[in-house]
Amino acid sequence: MRTATRQTCAFMFVLLMACAGPRLYYLRSELPILEGRFDLAVAPGPWPHKDVPAVVSDTDTIPDDLVLPTLRALMSLPGASDACDPNTGGPRPDASEYCVALYKTPQDWRVSWPIRNLMKERSSCQPPFGGVDDESFGRNLPIIGFAHNHPCATSMSSDDLTRFPAMKMEDGLWTMVSYAASPDGQLARDSRNRLIPAWAWLATGHKDESRFYKWNPAGEVFQWNEDKALWEFQANCHPQEASGMRSPRMLLPRCSPELKW
């Protein structure tokens, strides 16, 4: 009888594991953090998504062959798109933002596993400012920037415009920088010894009609044109500062010309 019970339990365990399916993302609570700080989470990498490749390239900026599949893959994750309540226009409880870090190894360009954040928890996703722990190359790899999605087809916020790689300075303080940098304070360079610019990316719109944006620390915003297969300049945008009790996340950036959505 005991043997039969064990066999039944083992079968149920295997069945549950099979039903759970492959892992799609990590929760922030599952990640290690640096110095006991919630914002300095370390994401595992690379993301073993069938449509997101590691890309070999000696360019001075991250290749679109990695960026575009990453943005499309983000939009296909649970709750990442079309997750708004039609009555209120606000996010449903399952609406989720996912953040990934795009980074460089000694041999290629890669993307970290997504970090999921339900919109009802902390309002948006926090990037892994603590960097990436790559399965082949370990930690302290240079981060080029972060990509995330908006599940309700909304535009970038003022807060989004300020999220770039973080590095630890000699005085022990952490700061965001305009170039690809490792958390331990090293700036990355390409094969011609040039600094690699930092970027941020947003996937928004709808699952069958996605819109992709990227911007640099100077606030130059570009949108991907699928027909022309290129990034088109849209506007120069700058964050608005919060006033009173309003959160910076709720503020739209100031753009010239005005950014149309």
C-alpha positions as CSV (number, residue, x, y, z in Angstrom):
1,M,0.0,0.0,0.0
2,R,2.8,2.3,0.9
3,T,4.5,1.6,-2.4
4,A,1.3,2.4,-4.3
5,T,1.0,5.7,-2.4
6,R,4.5,6.7,-3.3
7,Q,4.0,5.9,-6.9
8,T,0.8,7.9,-7.0
9,C,2.5,10.9,-5.4
10,A,5.4,10.6,-7.8
11,F,3.0,10.5,-10.7
12,M,1.1,13.6,-9.4
13,F,4.4,15.5,-9.0
14,V,5.4,14.7,-12.6
15,L,2.0,15.7,-13.8
16,L,2.1,19.0,-12.0
17,M,5.5,19.8,-13.4
18,A,4.4,19.0,-16.9
19,C,1.3,21.2,-16.5
20,A,3.4,24.0,-15.2
21,G,5.3,24.2,-18.5
22,P,8.6,25.9,-19.1
23,R,9.6,29.0,-17.1
24,L,8.8,32.2,-18.9
25,Y,10.2,34.8,-16.5
26,Y,11.5,35.5,-13.0
27,L,9.8,37.5,-10.2
28,R,12.0,40.1,-8.5
29,S,11.6,38.2,-5.2
30,E,13.5,35.3,-6.8
31,L,16.5,37.3,-7.7
32,P,19.7,38.1,-5.7
33,I,20.3,41.7,-4.9
34,L,23.4,43.7,-4.2
35,E,24.1,45.5,-0.9
36,G,20.6,44.6,0.4
37,R,19.0,47.1,-2.0
38,F,15.8,46.2,-3.8
39,D,16.7,48.2,-6.9
40,L,20.1,46.4,-7.4
41,A,18.6,43.1,-8.5
42,V,20.7,40.8,-10.6
43,A,19.0,39.0,-13.5
44,P,20.0,35.6,-14.8
45,G,21.1,35.3,-18.4
46,P,20.8,34.6,-21.2
47,W,17.1,34.3,-21.9
48,P,16.7,30.9,-23.6
49,H,13.8,32.0,-25.7
50,K,13.6,30.2,-29.1
51,D,13.1,33.5,-31.0
52,V,15.7,35.5,-29.1
53,P,19.2,34.7,-30.4
54,A,22.7,35.7,-29.1
55,V,24.2,37.8,-31.9
56,V,27.8,38.1,-32.9
57,S,28.6,41.6,-34.1
58,D,31.5,44.1,-33.8
59,T,29.3,47.2,-34.2
60,D,29.5,50.0,-31.6
61,T,25.8,49.7,-30.8
62,I,23.6,46.7,-30.0
63,P,22.4,44.9,-33.2
64,D,18.7,45.1,-34.1
65,D,18.9,41.3,-34.8
66,L,18.8,41.0,-31.0
67,V,16.7,44.1,-30.1
68,L,13.7,43.4,-32.4
69,P,13.2,39.7,-31.5
70,T,13.5,40.7,-27.8
71,L,10.7,43.3,-28.1
72,R,8.4,40.9,-30.0
73,A,9.0,38.2,-27.4
74,L,8.2,40.6,-24.5
75,M,4.8,41.4,-26.1
76,S,4.0,37.7,-26.2
77,L,4.4,37.1,-22.5
78,P,1.4,36.6,-20.2
79,G,-0.4,39.9,-19.5
80,A,2.1,41.9,-21.6
81,S,-0.3,43.3,-24.1
82,D,-4.1,44.0,-24.5
83,A,-4.4,43.6,-20.7
84,C,-6.6,46.7,-20.0
85,D,-10.1,46.8,-18.5
86,P,-12.4,48.1,-21.3
87,N,-14.6,49.8,-18.7
88,T,-12.0,51.8,-16.8
89,G,-9.1,51.9,-19.4
90,G,-6.8,50.9,-16.6
91,P,-4.7,47.7,-16.3
92,R,-6.4,44.5,-15.3
93,P,-4.9,42.6,-12.3
94,D,-3.0,40.4,-14.6
95,A,-1.4,43.2,-16.6
96,S,2.3,42.9,-16.4
97,E,5.4,44.8,-17.3
98,Y,8.6,42.8,-18.0
99,C,12.1,44.2,-17.9
100,V,15.2,42.7,-19.6
101,A,18.8,43.9,-19.7
102,L,20.6,43.8,-23.0
103,Y,24.3,43.2,-22.5
104,K,27.6,42.3,-24.0
105,T,29.8,39.3,-23.4
106,P,33.4,38.8,-24.7
107,Q,31.9,36.9,-27.7
108,D,28.4,38.2,-28.4
109,W,25.4,40.3,-27.5
110,R,22.7,38.8,-25.2
111,V,19.5,39.6,-23.3
112,S,18.7,38.6,-19.7
113,W,15.7,36.7,-18.5
114,P,12.6,38.9,-18.1
115,I,11.6,40.2,-14.7
116,R,7.9,40.3,-14.2
117,N,6.0,42.9,-12.2
118,L,2.2,42.9,-11.9
119,M,0.8,46.4,-12.4
120,K,-1.1,46.2,-9.2
121,E,2.1,45.5,-7.2
122,R,4.5,48.4,-7.7
123,S,3.0,50.2,-10.7
124,S,5.8,49.2,-13.1
125,C,8.9,47.1,-13.6
126,Q,12.2,47.9,-12.0
127,P,15.2,47.1,-14.2
128,P,17.9,44.9,-12.9
129,F,20.4,47.7,-12.1
130,G,22.6,45.1,-10.3
131,G,23.4,43.6,-13.7
132,V,23.3,40.1,-15.1
133,D,24.7,36.8,-13.9
134,D,25.4,35.0,-17.2
135,E,25.5,31.2,-17.2
136,S,28.8,31.3,-19.3
137,F,30.6,34.5,-18.3
138,G,29.3,35.3,-14.8
139,R,28.7,38.8,-13.4
140,N,30.0,42.2,-14.1
141,L,29.3,42.2,-17.8
142,P,28.5,45.5,-19.4
143,I,24.8,46.4,-19.7
144,I,23.9,48.4,-22.8
145,G,20.4,49.3,-21.6
146,F,17.0,48.0,-20.6
147,A,13.9,47.1,-22.6
148,H,10.4,46.8,-21.2
149,N,6.7,46.6,-22.3
150,H,3.6,48.6,-21.5
151,P,0.5,46.3,-21.3
152,C,-2.1,49.0,-22.0
153,A,-0.6,50.4,-25.2
154,T,0.5,53.6,-23.3
155,S,3.4,55.8,-24.2
156,M,6.7,56.1,-22.4
157,S,6.6,58.0,-19.1
158,S,9.1,60.6,-17.8
159,D,10.4,57.9,-15.5
160,D,11.1,55.6,-18.5
161,L,13.4,58.3,-20.0
162,T,15.8,58.1,-17.0
163,R,16.5,54.4,-16.8
164,F,20.0,53.5,-18.0
165,P,22.8,51.3,-16.8
166,A,24.0,51.8,-13.3
167,M,27.6,51.5,-12.1
168,K,29.3,51.8,-8.7
169,M,31.7,54.7,-8.4
170,E,35.0,54.8,-6.5
171,D,33.3,56.6,-3.6
172,G,30.9,53.6,-3.3
173,L,27.9,55.5,-4.7
174,W,25.8,54.2,-7.6
175,T,25.0,56.3,-10.6
176,M,23.4,55.9,-14.0
177,V,25.6,56.5,-17.0
178,S,25.2,57.3,-20.7
179,Y,27.3,54.4,-21.9
180,A,27.3,50.6,-21.6
181,A,28.8,49.8,-18.2
182,S,29.3,46.9,-15.8
183,P,28.0,47.2,-12.2
184,D,31.6,47.2,-10.9
185,G,32.3,50.5,-12.7
186,Q,33.9,49.6,-16.0
187,L,32.8,51.3,-19.2
188,A,32.5,49.0,-22.2
189,R,34.3,49.6,-25.6
190,D,33.8,48.1,-29.0
191,S,36.4,46.6,-31.3
192,R,37.7,50.0,-32.3
193,N,38.0,51.1,-28.7
194,R,35.0,53.4,-28.8
195,L,32.6,53.7,-25.9
196,I,29.3,51.9,-26.6
197,P,26.3,54.2,-26.2
198,A,23.5,53.3,-23.8
199,W,19.9,52.9,-25.0
200,A,16.4,52.1,-23.7
201,W,13.6,50.3,-25.6
202,L,9.8,50.1,-25.2
203,A,7.4,47.6,-26.7
204,T,3.8,48.9,-26.6
205,G,0.6,48.9,-28.7
206,H,-1.2,45.7,-29.3
207,K,-0.2,42.1,-29.8
208,D,-1.2,42.2,-33.5
209,E,-0.1,45.9,-33.9
210,S,3.0,46.5,-31.8
211,R,5.0,49.7,-31.7
212,F,8.6,49.8,-30.8
213,Y,10.5,52.8,-29.5
214,K,14.1,53.5,-28.4
215,W,15.8,56.5,-26.9
216,N,19.2,57.5,-25.6
217,P,20.2,59.6,-22.6
218,A,20.0,62.8,-24.7
219,G,16.2,62.1,-25.1
220,E,16.3,61.4,-28.8
221,V,13.3,59.1,-29.5
222,F,13.1,56.8,-32.5
223,Q,10.3,54.5,-33.7
224,W,10.9,51.3,-35.6
225,N,9.4,51.4,-39.1
226,E,8.8,47.8,-40.2
227,D,8.2,48.6,-43.8
228,K,11.5,50.5,-44.2
229,A,13.3,48.3,-41.7
230,L,14.9,51.2,-39.8
231,W,14.5,53.4,-36.8
232,E,12.9,56.8,-37.6
233,F,13.6,59.9,-35.5
234,Q,10.4,61.1,-33.8
235,A,11.2,63.8,-31.3
236,N,13.5,65.1,-28.6
237,C,11.9,64.3,-25.2
238,H,12.7,65.3,-21.7
239,P,11.2,64.1,-18.4
240,Q,8.8,66.4,-16.5
241,E,9.5,66.8,-12.8
242,A,6.8,65.7,-10.4
243,S,4.9,68.4,-8.5
244,G,2.8,67.9,-5.4
245,M,1.6,64.4,-4.7
246,R,1.7,63.2,-8.3
247,S,4.1,60.4,-9.2
248,P,6.7,60.9,-11.9
249,R,5.4,57.7,-13.5
250,M,2.1,59.4,-14.3
251,L,3.8,62.3,-16.1
252,L,4.4,62.3,-19.8
253,P,7.6,63.7,-21.1
254,R,7.9,67.0,-22.9
255,C,8.6,66.3,-26.5
256,S,9.5,68.6,-29.5
257,P,7.9,68.1,-31.9
258,E,5.0,66.6,-29.9
259,L,5.1,62.9,-29.9
260,K,2.0,61.4,-31.5
261,W,0.6,58.1,-30.4
